[in-house]
Amino acid sequence: MAPLRWGIVSAGKISHDFVTGLSTLPSDEHSVVAIAARDKKRAEQFANLHEIPNALGNYEDLAESKEIDVVYIGALNPQHFEIGMMMLEHGKHILVEKPLCMNEKQAKKLITYAERKKLFLMEAVWSRFFPAYQYVRKQIASGVLGDIEEVNVSFGFDLMDVDRMQKKELGGGTVLDLGIYVIQLSQWAFQEPPKVIKATGELNADGVDLSIDGELQYSGGRVAKIQTSARKELDNKAIIKGSKGQITLPNFWCPTSIIDIDGKQKEWVLPKGKHKTNFPNSEGLRYEAEEVRKCILEGKLQSEHMSHNESLLVAHIEDSIRKQVGVIYPEDY
């Protein structure tokens, strides 16, 4: 079986981590054949570091390459839609860094186009592919926790000097960057659309949100309490409470351990990649890459763990929260 041939869009921090995650997988299953960046020098440096044969100075050349099966899009949020459409147009499967797009409207167009072209598309919500998440899913499905009644989850860091978080033109704000994690965790637990979405937040001078306090209300009076912040570090853990007990996920967005219903810790050790990563546990990006390969080999256009409908629902919740706190992007008009 030939390896899945990856093209990488953007030579930024997350792309570095993704390729480092790929380096922990067998080379006969995954191969990175090209990196493209708008600055060719950066592409060349990235290619040298990661031993990638082709460094390209624009995304069009990557789209047109016949050597690539699937493209990982690690560009800034506002570029996801346009680059995604270009890659699909040229027959490439795509894994798009979260958020899939700037809003639900764009996400719908991108997904519809991928389905029409019969190409695989997935939003890179890497959390869901960690063994810890798959274990939690089984615990919920088997009824060990009883009925899920409440989720508490917070995600925050001091990101006041991070441009891509602070500037509207870069798709800034915590909803798209951190909020997607707390939303997807709530959905992983409840497995149904919320009936009511409530949120308050604080905006910066550029009109993007620095923090959010929200509540997702589900059937039967069940609730997820969610919180984000770019001002300060929060607990950064998730507690899923059922009628028979609870599970806690420390570092819930990339958990290598959980505190199970019996109060004992379960741990899954990550392999080490070829390079140091920019973000914690980025070797775990390998799990979503494995899922992409598996789905493509099976001829699937989407993953059951992060389906198209799930991405649309997450985008819908993000849009609703942004509307309530007053964050409007140019893409919303």
C-alpha positions as CSV (number, residue, x, y, z in Angstrom):
1,M,0.0,0.0,0.0
2,A,1.5,3.3,-1.1
3,P,1.8,6.0,1.6
4,L,-0.7,8.9,1.8
5,R,1.0,11.9,0.1
6,W,0.6,15.1,2.1
7,G,1.0,18.7,1.0
8,I,1.3,21.3,3.7
9,V,-0.2,24.8,3.4
10,S,1.6,27.5,5.5
11,A,5.0,27.2,7.3
12,G,3.7,28.4,10.6
13,K,3.9,26.9,14.1
14,I,0.9,24.6,13.8
15,S,2.1,23.2,10.5
16,H,5.5,22.5,12.1
17,D,3.7,20.6,14.9
18,F,1.5,18.7,12.4
19,V,4.5,17.5,10.4
20,T,6.3,16.6,13.6
21,G,3.2,14.6,14.6
22,L,3.3,12.8,11.2
23,S,7.0,11.9,11.9
24,T,5.8,9.5,14.6
25,L,3.9,7.5,12.1
26,P,5.2,4.8,9.7
27,S,6.8,6.3,6.6
28,D,5.1,3.7,4.4
29,E,1.8,5.1,5.5
30,H,2.4,8.9,5.5
31,S,4.8,10.9,3.4
32,V,5.1,14.7,3.2
33,V,5.9,15.6,-0.3
34,A,5.5,19.4,-0.4
35,I,5.3,22.6,1.7
36,A,3.9,25.8,0.4
37,A,4.2,29.3,1.9
38,R,3.6,32.7,0.5
39,D,7.2,33.5,1.4
40,K,9.3,30.9,-0.5
41,K,12.3,31.3,1.9
42,R,10.1,30.2,4.8
43,A,8.9,27.2,2.8
44,E,12.6,26.3,2.1
45,Q,13.6,26.5,5.7
46,F,10.6,24.4,6.7
47,A,11.4,21.9,4.0
48,N,15.1,21.6,5.1
49,L,14.2,21.1,8.7
50,H,11.5,18.4,8.0
51,E,13.3,16.9,5.0
52,I,10.5,17.6,2.6
53,P,11.5,17.3,-1.1
54,N,9.5,20.3,-2.5
55,A,9.3,23.9,-1.2
56,L,6.8,26.1,-3.0
57,G,6.3,29.9,-2.9
58,N,2.6,29.9,-3.5
59,Y,-0.5,27.7,-2.8
60,E,-1.5,27.4,-6.4
61,D,1.5,25.3,-7.3
62,L,0.6,22.9,-4.4
63,A,-3.0,22.7,-5.6
64,E,-1.8,21.8,-9.2
65,S,0.8,19.2,-8.1
66,K,0.0,15.7,-9.2
67,E,2.1,14.2,-6.5
68,I,-0.3,15.1,-3.6
69,D,-3.3,13.2,-2.3
70,V,-4.3,15.3,0.7
71,V,-3.6,18.9,1.8
72,Y,-3.3,20.0,5.4
73,I,-4.3,23.7,5.7
74,G,-2.6,25.4,8.6
75,A,-3.0,29.0,7.3
76,L,-4.7,31.8,9.3
77,N,-8.5,31.5,9.9
78,P,-9.7,33.9,7.2
79,Q,-7.8,32.0,4.5
80,H,-9.3,28.6,5.2
81,F,-12.3,28.9,2.9
82,E,-10.5,30.3,-0.1
83,I,-7.5,27.9,0.1
84,G,-9.9,24.9,0.9
85,M,-11.9,25.7,-2.3
86,M,-8.8,25.9,-4.4
87,M,-7.5,22.6,-3.2
88,L,-10.9,20.9,-3.7
89,E,-11.1,22.4,-7.2
90,H,-7.8,20.7,-8.0
91,G,-9.0,17.3,-6.7
92,K,-7.3,17.3,-3.4
93,H,-8.7,15.8,-0.2
94,I,-8.4,18.3,2.7
95,L,-7.8,18.4,6.4
96,V,-8.5,22.0,7.5
97,E,-7.1,23.4,10.8
98,K,-9.9,24.5,13.1
99,P,-12.1,26.6,12.8
100,L,-13.1,25.1,9.5
101,C,-14.2,28.5,8.2
102,M,-15.0,32.0,9.6
103,N,-18.7,31.2,9.9
104,E,-21.4,28.6,9.2
105,K,-22.2,30.2,5.8
106,Q,-18.6,29.6,4.5
107,A,-18.5,26.1,6.1
108,K,-21.7,25.1,4.3
109,K,-20.2,26.2,0.9
110,L,-16.9,24.4,1.5
111,I,-18.6,21.2,2.6
112,T,-21.1,21.2,-0.2
113,Y,-18.3,21.6,-2.7
114,A,-16.3,18.8,-1.2
115,E,-19.3,16.5,-1.3
116,R,-20.0,17.5,-4.9
117,K,-16.4,16.8,-5.9
118,K,-16.5,13.5,-3.9
119,L,-13.4,14.5,-1.9
120,F,-12.7,13.9,1.8
121,L,-12.9,17.0,4.0
122,M,-12.4,17.2,7.8
123,E,-12.1,20.0,10.3
124,A,-8.9,19.3,12.3
125,V,-10.5,18.9,15.7
126,W,-7.6,16.8,16.8
127,S,-8.9,16.3,20.4
128,R,-11.5,13.8,19.3
129,F,-8.9,11.3,18.0
130,F,-6.9,11.1,21.2
131,P,-7.3,7.7,22.8
132,A,-8.6,9.5,25.9
133,Y,-11.5,10.9,23.9
134,Q,-12.3,7.6,22.3
135,Y,-12.2,6.0,25.8
136,V,-14.6,8.7,27.2
137,R,-16.9,8.1,24.2
138,K,-17.1,4.4,25.1
139,Q,-17.7,5.1,28.8
140,I,-20.6,7.4,27.9
141,A,-22.1,5.0,25.3
142,S,-21.9,2.0,27.6
143,G,-23.9,3.9,30.3
144,V,-21.1,3.7,32.9
145,L,-21.6,7.4,33.7
146,G,-25.4,7.1,33.6
147,D,-27.2,10.0,32.0
148,I,-24.9,12.9,31.2
149,E,-26.2,15.9,33.2
150,E,-23.6,18.6,33.1
151,V,-20.3,19.6,31.5
152,N,-18.0,22.2,32.9
153,V,-15.1,23.2,30.6
154,S,-12.8,26.2,30.5
155,F,-10.0,27.2,28.2
156,G,-7.8,30.2,28.6
157,F,-4.3,31.6,28.4
158,D,-2.6,35.0,28.5
159,L,-2.6,35.7,24.7
160,M,-2.7,39.5,24.9
161,D,0.5,39.8,22.8
162,V,-0.6,37.2,20.1
163,D,-1.6,39.2,17.0
164,R,-3.7,36.4,15.4
165,M,-5.8,36.4,18.6
166,Q,-6.2,40.2,18.9
167,K,-6.8,41.4,15.3
168,K,-10.1,41.1,13.5
169,E,-8.4,41.0,10.0
170,L,-6.5,37.8,11.2
171,G,-9.8,36.2,12.3
172,G,-9.0,36.9,16.0
173,G,-11.0,36.3,19.1
174,T,-11.4,33.4,21.5
175,V,-14.6,31.9,20.1
176,L,-12.9,30.7,16.9
177,D,-9.6,29.8,18.6
178,L,-10.4,28.4,22.0
179,G,-14.2,28.3,21.9
180,I,-14.3,25.6,19.3
181,Y,-12.6,23.3,21.8
182,V,-15.1,23.9,24.6
183,I,-18.0,23.6,22.2
184,Q,-16.8,20.4,20.6
185,L,-16.2,18.8,24.0
186,S,-19.7,19.7,25.1
187,Q,-21.1,18.1,21.9
188,W,-18.9,15.0,22.4
189,A,-20.6,14.6,25.8
190,F,-24.2,15.3,24.9
191,Q,-24.4,14.2,21.2
192,E,-27.3,16.4,20.4
193,P,-27.7,20.1,19.3
194,P,-28.2,22.5,22.2
195,K,-31.7,23.9,22.5
196,V,-30.6,27.2,23.9
197,I,-27.2,29.0,23.4
198,K,-26.4,31.9,25.9
199,A,-23.2,33.9,26.0
200,T,-21.7,37.1,27.4
201,G,-18.2,38.4,26.6
202,E,-15.7,41.1,26.6
203,L,-14.4,42.7,23.4
204,N,-11.1,44.5,22.7
205,A,-10.8,47.8,20.8
206,D,-10.6,45.9,17.5
207,G,-14.0,44.3,18.1
208,V,-12.9,40.7,18.8
209,D,-13.7,38.8,22.0
210,L,-11.1,38.5,24.8
211,S,-13.3,36.2,26.9
212,I,-16.6,34.4,26.8
213,D,-18.9,33.0,29.5
214,G,-21.5,30.7,27.9
215,E,-24.1,28.1,28.6
216,L,-25.3,25.5,26.1
217,Q,-28.7,24.1,27.3
218,Y,-29.7,20.6,26.1
219,S,-32.9,18.6,26.5
220,G,-34.1,17.6,29.9
221,G,-32.5,20.6,31.6
222,R,-29.0,19.4,31.0
223,V,-26.3,22.0,30.5
224,A,-22.7,22.7,29.5
225,K,-21.0,25.7,31.1
226,I,-18.2,27.0,28.9
227,Q,-15.6,29.7,29.4
228,T,-12.8,31.1,27.4
229,S,-10.1,33.8,28.0
230,A,-7.2,35.4,26.2
231,R,-6.4,37.5,29.3
232,K,-5.4,34.8,31.7
233,E,-4.8,31.1,32.2
234,L,-8.0,29.2,33.3
235,D,-8.3,25.7,34.7
236,N,-8.2,24.2,31.2
237,K,-9.9,21.0,32.2
238,A,-13.3,19.4,31.4
239,I,-15.6,17.7,33.9
240,I,-18.3,15.5,32.4
241,K,-20.9,14.7,35.1
242,G,-23.3,11.9,34.8
243,S,-26.0,10.5,37.1
244,K,-23.6,7.7,38.2
245,G,-20.4,9.7,38.5
246,Q,-18.0,11.9,36.6
247,I,-14.9,11.9,34.4
248,T,-12.3,14.7,34.5
249,L,-10.0,15.5,31.5
250,P,-7.1,17.7,32.5
251,N,-5.6,19.5,29.4
252,F,-8.9,18.5,27.8
253,W,-8.0,19.7,24.3
254,C,-5.1,17.3,24.1
255,P,-5.4,14.9,27.1
256,T,-2.9,12.1,27.7
257,S,-4.6,11.2,30.9
258,I,-8.1,11.3,32.6
259,I,-9.5,10.8,36.0
260,D,-12.0,8.0,35.5
261,I,-15.3,7.4,37.2
262,D,-13.5,5.3,39.9
263,G,-11.3,8.2,40.8
264,K,-8.2,6.5,39.2
265,Q,-6.0,8.1,36.6
266,K,-5.7,6.4,33.2
267,E,-2.8,7.4,31.0
268,W,-1.8,7.1,27.3
269,V,1.8,8.0,26.6
270,L,2.6,9.9,23.4
271,P,5.5,9.0,21.2
272,K,8.2,11.6,20.7
273,G,8.5,13.3,17.3
274,K,11.7,14.3,15.4
275,H,11.5,17.9,16.6
276,K,10.4,19.9,19.6
277,T,6.8,21.1,19.2
278,N,5.5,24.6,19.7
279,F,2.3,23.6,21.5
280,P,1.8,20.9,24.2
281,N,1.2,17.3,23.1
282,S,1.3,18.1,19.4
283,E,2.7,14.6,18.7
284,G,-1.0,13.8,19.2
285,L,-1.8,15.4,15.9
286,R,-0.8,11.9,14.6
287,Y,-4.2,10.5,15.6
288,E,-6.2,12.8,13.3
289,A,-3.7,12.0,10.5
290,E,-4.3,8.3,11.0
291,E,-8.1,8.9,10.8
292,V,-7.7,10.8,7.5
293,R,-5.7,8.0,6.0
294,K,-8.2,5.4,7.2
295,C,-11.2,7.3,5.8
296,I,-9.5,8.0,2.4
297,L,-8.5,4.3,2.1
298,E,-12.1,3.3,2.8
299,G,-13.5,5.8,0.3
300,K,-15.2,7.9,2.9
301,L,-15.8,11.6,2.4
302,Q,-16.0,12.4,6.1
303,S,-15.1,11.0,9.5
304,E,-17.8,9.7,11.8
305,H,-15.9,11.4,14.8
306,M,-15.9,14.8,13.2
307,S,-18.5,14.7,10.5
308,H,-19.6,17.5,8.2
309,N,-22.8,17.9,10.1
310,E,-20.8,18.2,13.3
311,S,-18.6,20.9,11.8
312,L,-21.7,22.8,10.7
313,L,-23.3,22.5,14.2
314,V,-20.1,23.8,15.8
315,A,-20.0,26.7,13.3
316,H,-23.6,27.5,14.1
317,I,-22.9,27.6,17.8
318,E,-19.8,29.8,17.2
319,D,-21.9,32.2,15.1
320,S,-24.6,32.4,17.8
321,I,-22.1,33.2,20.5
322,R,-20.4,35.8,18.4
323,K,-23.7,37.4,17.6
324,Q,-24.7,37.7,21.2
325,V,-21.4,39.3,22.2
326,G,-21.2,41.5,19.1
327,V,-18.2,40.1,17.1
328,I,-18.8,40.6,13.4
329,Y,-16.2,39.6,10.7
330,P,-16.2,41.0,7.2
331,E,-17.0,37.4,6.1
332,D,-20.4,37.7,7.9
333,Y,-21.8,40.3,5.5
